[in-house]
Amino acid sequence: MESLNALLQGMGLMHLGAGQAIMLLVSLLLLWLAIAKKFEPLLLLPIGFGGLLSNIPEAGMALTALESLLAHHDAGQLAVIAAKLNCAPDVHAIKEALALALPSVQGQMENLAVDMGYTPGVLALFYKVAIGSGVAPLVIFMGVGAMTDFGPLLANPRTLLLGAAAQFGIFATVLGALTLNYFGLIAFTLPQAAAIGIIGGADGPTAIYLSGKLAPELLGAIAVAAYSYMALVPLIQPPIMKALTTETERKIRMVQLRTVSKREKILFPVVLL
């Protein structure tokens, strides 16, 4: 019986928390939408797969060395960390002290956890190298820019107003987050509200980059929210289009007004720079 109990305790499912269970279901939903429904598979497939890896019980693939230390609840090790931070030797107090600490102090605590034998997970390392350094968003910017066809915009410059109108979403989202904070529903600081507001611009790389600078603690949630709703545009857009347009208007065939030369396409981004 003891062997069976030890076997069960060694299984990851026995350590599955409610938050992890919810995120695993969300990740599976994103994978299903990407594979079965073909909703932006280039976006939803890696997000869903990353969500699965991050929430595997006891794997710690997304945990830093310090987070792994806190997850193990070793009283002696917690006391050492707490003494360095001048706080109570419990996980909650240590997390609060770390949130208020300078980045240099956080780095020292991370190094101390490594010295105690803990190692960061592979996803935590990837985050530090690619996202935390700001390299990945910039590479994505370059890729998106290289793939963008400015032909329709140059042929009909008035369509620029459509892109400008999208910026309204930024201000609406910032004000919405601050309104939630004002009424005490969800506590958001101004930097957090600003980071959330970038989602309203429908620009994933910008949302990731700015949230990493303004509110790193919300980066994961903001990235998933931004890319998920952009990927679900084919599902969200049709009922809005039907509500705001007539059938005759929807049957209008859009054609490019003129042919844009390669020289124009090359000069346009260069001039903007």
N, C-alpha and C positions, 0 to 999 in steps of 0.2 A: 504493500500500500504506500509505503514511504517512497519507493522508487517511482510509482505512478504519479505521486504528488510532485516529486522533483521533476519528472518529465513534463508535467503540465505547467509547472512554474517556469520551466525553461522555454516554453513556447511563447512566441511573440504575441499571440492573440490574448494571452492572459494579462498582458501589460498594455493592451489597447485602450487608450483613453477616448472619451467622448469626442473631443476635438479632432483627434486623429481619425476616428471612424467617419466623422462628417466630411473631412477633407479627402479621405479615400473615396467616398461616394461621389464627391464633386469631381475628383480626378477621373473616375471611371465614366462619369457623365460626359466630361470633356472629350475623353478618348472615343466614346460612342458617337458623339456629334461629329468628330473629325473623321472617323473611319466609315461609319454607316451613313451619315447624312452629308458627308463631304463639306462641312462648314469650316472653311479656312483650315485645312489639315496642317499646313505649314506653321500655323500659330497654335492651334489647340492640341495637336499631337504632342509636341515637346512640353507644353505646359502641363497636360494631363500626366505624361510619363514622369516629369519632374516632381509633380505632386505626389504620385505614388511612391517614388523613391524617398522623398522627404518625410513621409508619414509612416514608413514601415516601422512597427513597434520595436524598440530596443536596438535598432540599427544605427541610429545617430548619424546618418549620412549628411544631414543638413546642420549638424551641431558643431559649434566651435569647441576647442579644447576646454574653455571655461564653462560653456553650457553643458558639456558632458560631465564635468566635475560637479556642477550644481545638480544635475539629474541623478547622480549616484548618492547624494545625501550622506556623504561620509562626514561625521561630526568633527573629526580632527582636521580634515582639509577645509571644511567650512569655517572653522575657527581661525585658521591661518589667513584665509581670504578676508574674513570679517575684520581681523586685526589690522590688516593693511588698509582697509576702507573705513575704519573707525565706526563700525556699525554692529548691530546684533548678529550673532552667528546663526542666522536662519536664512533659508533660500530667499524668502520674500524681501527681507531687509537688504540682503546683498544685491538683489536685482534692482531695488530702488536706488541704492547707493551707486551702482554701476551706471544707471540711467542718468544720474546727475554728475558723474565723474567726467573729467577731461578725457579726450581720446588717448592721450599719452598714458594716463592711469589705466584705462581699459586695456591698452596694449601690454602694460606691465602685468596686469592680472592674467591676461591670456598667456603670456610667457611663463608665469608662475604655474599655471595649470599644466602647461607642457612639461615643465620641470618635474611635476608630480606624476608624470606618466600618461597623461591624457593627450590624445591627438585629435585634430579637427577632421570631420568627415569630408569625403571627396567633394560633395556639393558645397560645403562651407569654403573649401579651398578654391573651388571654381568661382564662387561669389566674390571672394577676396581679390582674386587675380583679375577677373573679367568685369564684374559689376562694380565692386567697391573702388577699383582704380579708375573707373569711368571709360575703360578701353572698349568694352563691348558695345555700349550705346553709340559711341563714335563710329565704330566699324559698321554698325547697322545703318547709321545715317549715310555713310558712304555708299553702302549697297543700295539703299532705297533711292538715293540720288542718282546712282548710275542706271537704275532701272526705270526712272521716271521719264515719261514722254511728255514734253512740254508743247507738242504740236497743237493739240486742241486749244490750249490756253493762248498760244501765240496767234492762232487763227481767229479766236474770238476772245479778246482781252476782258470783255465784260464778265466772263465766267469767274474772273478773279474775285468778284463780289461774293460768289457762293462760298469760296474759301474763307473770305473775311468774315462772313456771317457765322461761320463755325466757331470763331473766337468768342462769340457770345456765350457759348457753352462753358468756357473757362470761368468767366465772371459769375455765371449762374451757379456753377458748382461750388466755387469758393464761398459765395454768399449762403448757399444752402448748408454747407458744413458749419459755417459760423453761426447760422440760425439754430442748428441742432445744439451747438455748444451754449448759445444764449439761453435756450429753454431748458438746459440741463439734461437733454436726452442722451447725447453722446459728447464726451469732452474732447474737443479739438483745439489745439493751439493754432495761432495764425500761420506759422510755417507748415503745420500739418494740413490746414485748410488749403493753403496755396499749392502744396504738393498734390492733394486730392483734386484740386481744380484743374490741373493740367490734363486730367483724364477727359475733361470736357472738350479739349482741343482735338480729340481723336488721333493723337500722335503718340504711339507706343514708346519709341526711343526717347522722346523728350520727357515723357512721364517717368520713365525709369531713371534717366539722368538726374532730373530735378528732385525727384523723391529721394534719391541717394544722397543728395546734398542737403535738402531741407528736412526730410523726415525719414531717415534710414529704417526706423522701426516699422514703417508702413510700406516699405518698398515692395515686399512680396504681395501684399493685398492689392496695392495699386497696380502692379504689373498684371496680375491675374484679371482684375476688374477691367483694365483698359483693353487688353487684348481679347478678352472674352466678349465684351460688348461689341467690339469692332468685328470680330469673327461672326457674331450673330446678326449682323446687319441684314443679311438675306432673309432672316426670319422676322426682324423687327420692322424693316422698311415697307414691305408690301401693304399691310393694313393702313399705315400712315399715308402712303401714296393713294390708295383707294379712297381714303377719307377726304383728301385735299384736292383731288383732280377728278375730271370726268373721264369716261371711257374714251371719248373722242380725243382728248388731250393725251391720253396714255398711248394712243395709236400713232401719234406724230413720230415720224422717223427722223432721228437726229443725224444730220450729215455734217461733215467738216466743211467750213465755209471756203477754205482755200488750202492749197498745198503749201506746207511750211518747209523751207529749204533746210538742208543740214547745217548751213552756215548760221542761220538764225537759231537753230537748236543749240549750237555750240556757244554762240555769243551770249545768249540769254543768261545762263547761269554765271558766265564769266563777268558780265556787266554787273549782275547783282552782287557779286563778291566785291 
